Amino acid sequence: MGNTINRGRRNFIKSSAATAVGVTLGGGLFDRLIAGTADWTNGMQINPDIDNLRVVYARDPRMITIADTTPVATFLKQYCLTPATQLQNQVTYTDKALVQQYMDWMAYTLVAPKYPNATAKSAWAKIFRTSKPWASTRVAIKLNARILEFYPKLAIIDKVCRELIALGVQPANIVIYDMEPDDRPVKILNFMKSKVGTDLPSGIQISHGNDLLGGSTSTDVPGIGGNGCTADIAQGKIDILINIARNQEHSPEWGQATICMKNHFGTFDPIHTDQTVLVNMHKANAIIGGTPPRQQLCIVDSLVGSGQTISASLTPPDQRLNMLVMGTCGPIVDYQVIDKIRRTMPGANPDMDRVNDFAVMLGYTTSDPKWVQALQPPSTGVSEAQRFHGGSLITLRAAGASRPSFVNLELPATGEVVQVRILTMAGRFVRNFNIVPGSQTTVTWDGRSENGVRLPAGTYAVHVHCGGRQAGGAISLS
């Protein structure tokens, strides 16, 4: 009898809480919350609408307005290294509108397998979740802001803040922070503070260390025990945690890279041992606890990166990469950035035995993560697509569809063949078209596979490749 009553009370609380906030709670997650523990357990899903293993990227040299043909040394001096203007240059030479457009597409691509007809606006609403009214929801944005030549771009931070504010988060409840034992992050954070109201939304808070986040307290880290941590995060007073990192080299014990997980060495007291510390910090209640889980989005600013593998922990950028990366699970995002980007960078030599643990320690295999190109939502109209300067529009028409879709790609002047590949949202190949720019700018798809089989109605991914450039979109088949 008592057990029945207890189960009924638990189910009533669970049902009432979920109904009140409009969030579906997995039974396992709810049980861990009731029991007072919410560390990572294998199989846990951070967001029910987004696969933990799905990592989305966008690559476009136009996100930086200095010509892609500029010699790397000249580019780095203009963009990053001029001492008097190095902080401002990274704002001046970033195409803010283009960066934020790609972020919309990346948000759509994260949710597209479950919501193929989502808009960018509805996609952001699926990414960020809260158990409170939006007006009382508190957000912390952790930056990796240690190198003056090499900090996360204001365009990225601004976009995240504006999407949160559009959902109803009060600007004063958004705190941007980093914590390092020297004056470099202070200079960067002071610079960002000077941009509040212009390049960043009015009213948001910039915290030097954890000054605006309750100071520090001790919290448990799996496999480690008690460790210092930003108090408001450790105590669950932050509802949404966002991780914005750089693509940077680091010392061998971290797999020779600093990305999202090591970014939290500014949230916790650093423990310098090996890669297992990085993953265990991510698995801690402070980061992944809460209902919904606290850390909900990880972004890697990979427009430039450092590829040199040296012992120094502060290496300015030495390469132009022209990429943004986004996902929900920090270790998987880091694994993919290292596996798909850093391994191809001259001078980089990641220790993949250590990096593989990023996936394995969460119960995955190294073949599980999905590396997905950002797709233009099918709702993208021609006027929106044409906002991309210097690119060409490819029109996609599908049998029975009431309206076309569009993909924009900067085509080379050589007249190379453009490959248009159609795939399911799960990534299965469906159909290939080859077109020559100038002779044909419209692809008409009859809704059949390469083998002539009529495919079911729905939304399909489109990948366009030409001359080393690539773009993505989505097309609806009626």
Secondary structure, DSSP 8 states (H G I E B T S, - for coil): -HHHHHHHHHHHHHHHHHHHHT----HHHHHHHHTT-----TT--SBTTB-TTEEEEEE-GGGBSS-TTS-HHHHHIIIII-TTTHHHHHHHTB-HHHHHHHHHHHHHHHHTTT-TT--HHHHHHHH---SS-GGG--EEEEE----TTS---HHHHHHHHHHHHHHT--GGGEEEEE--SSSHHHHHHHHHHHHBTTTB-TT-EEEETTTTTT-EEEEEETTTEEEEEEHHHHTT--SEEEEEEEEB---GGGTS-BSHHHHGGGTB----S-HHHHHHHHHSHHHH-TTTTSEEEEEEEEEEE-----S-S-----EEEEEEEEES-HHHHHHHHHHHTGGGSTT----HHHHHHHHHTTT--TT--EEEE--B-TT--HHHHTTSTT-EEEEEEETT-SS-EEEEE---TT---EEEEEE-TT--EEEEEEE-TTT--EEEE-SB-TTS-B--SEEEEEEEEETTEEEEEEEEE-
